[in-house]
Amino acid sequence: MERSMFKPAIQQTWVLVTMAVLAVVLFYSASAIQVEHVAGDYDLKIKAAERMTHAMTILKNVRMAEAVFIDDVNDPNHTGLIGRQSSFITTDEGDLDSKISVLDPNVAAMMVQLLRQAGAQSGDTIAITMTGSMPGANLAVYCAIEELKLVPIIMSSLGASQWGANDENFTWLDMEKTLLDSGIISFHSSGASIGGGSDIGRRLSPLGRDLIQQAITRNNIPELEGVDLEDAIQLRMAFFASHLPLSHYKAYINVGGGAAALGSRLTDRLIPAGLTTRMDFDQFPTDGTLVQFGQKRVPILHVLNIREFFNLFGYPYAAVPPPAIGSSELYASTRYSKTATAVALILIMGMVVGVGIKSKRMIRHHLQEHEPDSYV
């Protein structure tokens, strides 16, 4: 009678099939168990987004009371806050998709996250330069500041690119005043300028510059009047230094492409969107306020290239409609359970080790009782 070949457990077909089936079952079981990971500052993000929703509603109602027509094509989310293609105070061409994108309350949650990453805490003072080009981004910054209870020192330029706050009768400062009177915000710009080319209104008509100065006057904001770009930059730095030593600011935020803030368009190409905390600003070829704050090692939050900015958060660009508050990964995300994954891994490893030990014992026992050449 032919003697059957010896096979340890690890070579037996039914053992291998069983191990494979169990491994697959454990893999899919671990994959199916997911947990929700709540992002940091969840409550503050929700409150900031809700505040911005309220702010946008108030501003829209003001526009509706003035019988402003909402363009379904250029303002698909019906915010009432997309400006005109041209006006007397329009300084440059503008990207409509960017203006649509930032008129989204969730952008306020982004600002909360970035300011927290910059280390901002309640009571900290931050410096801000902004233009009228992206009122949505301006609103987002303001709402984040309110929820974080920061102290802002704000310098606003009123000129605006296409589709921004370029209505001569409802400039960015007028929006700001409306929100201040409504109790949505508790602060306002500490200084203002015409903006546009060289921050002194180049490319604007004399009427356009005059209309901006009227807006500054009616909102009772001190005007910083430079004679050229270099002077405008120096005035800004003196303005911020008069409130606090520059290195004592917790962060510097720039919204838009203000000439005095950037110094030149080259700065925008060199500074990434979002938060910058480590960069050698001493080697920069321009010296706008952004670069000078960077040289003081103040964290920089730059908001201009909106597509790049949104990519930082994996957030949809120019969404119609925008995601509901609290629904995106800004607030929470679903992840695989680390516990379930660890348990599955331990069980699979235990199964492999157990079969290996069993096989080793079988081989040892077989060699003790049989001739070595009978082993396969």
Phi, psi and omega in degrees: 000133183286133182278133181288146180289143177279134175229125176291167184304323185290347178253359181278131186303314184295329178291314180297318179296316179299317179298318180296315180297314180297321179296318179295316180299315180294321179299309182291328177295315179294322180293328183283340181268107180238152180235152178271126178257114180278129182291159178297149179057036182306310183297319179295321179297316179299314182296320179295317179295319179293323177296319179293323176302314179297317180298315180296323179295316179299313180294321178297318180297324176297317179296319180294324179295335178268009178060038177283132182280130175269122181275111182299333182280309184275344178231067188295339178266006174054047179280335185075006186242008171279125184281198183270165175285329178210152177195177180293337183251016176280124187265325188210172168293152181226157179266109184300319181300324178294319180294322176295317185300314187280349173276061185216120183305334180294341178295330176297324177294323176299318181295321176302313182298315183291321179294323175295319179295332177284351178094011182291134178231163180310131179093349179289149178260134178233149178261141182223133166240137180209159177244182177271006187289327183229077181302330178297316179293322176300314179300318181299317178298314182298317182292323176295319180299317180299314183290327179275352179058048177268166178250107183266140168247112194244132173242115184251137171254130189274338177301149184219145175283175180308142175072003179267207179276067186250022172274121184302333181263358180214065181285179178301320179294327176293320176298314180302314180297320178300316181289326177295315180294333181275352180083007178289323176235159183242014183215172177208176180300140178268344179203160181212157176219170180293317184085201182072198182303129180059014182065014179237017173085020174300144184079356172261151176285162175306323178295318179299316178296321179294320179296322177293318179296326175297319180295320178297317181294314184291342178260005174056045178250132177300137181260135173261112185250103176271162178264339176203182185297315181300318179294320180298320178294315181297321178298320179295314181296321177294323178299311180292321181293335180289340179267326185193143173306137189305320183289350181271351176290138183285331179199160174236127179247130171240126176243121179096182185251044179304135184298316182288333178288315184273330185084312173200165179295341178300326181300318181297326180285338183266333182263123179290157176293151178090213187267130175237120180243342181226107177199144181275087182286345181295339182264004184288143181280350180238164185224046174295176182300325179300312181294320182293325174292321177299324178294337176272007180064030174274131177304136183251129174244108188252124183235095178216304177279095190288325178299313178296320180299314180293327179298333178300332184252002184061036188256142183294137181269134179053045183289137177228108351281168177288156178302148178295151177302130178089357186264346184263176181288356171299331187253318182200155178218153178264128182229159175294143180290121178295325180295312180297320179296318180295318179297315180299317180296317180297318180295318180295315179296320178297321179296315180295314180296319180298315178295322179297316179295317178300317180295319180299318179294321179296318180295316180299316180296319181295317181294331179287333186253346184228168177290139180304327184284356176274353182276135176245000000 
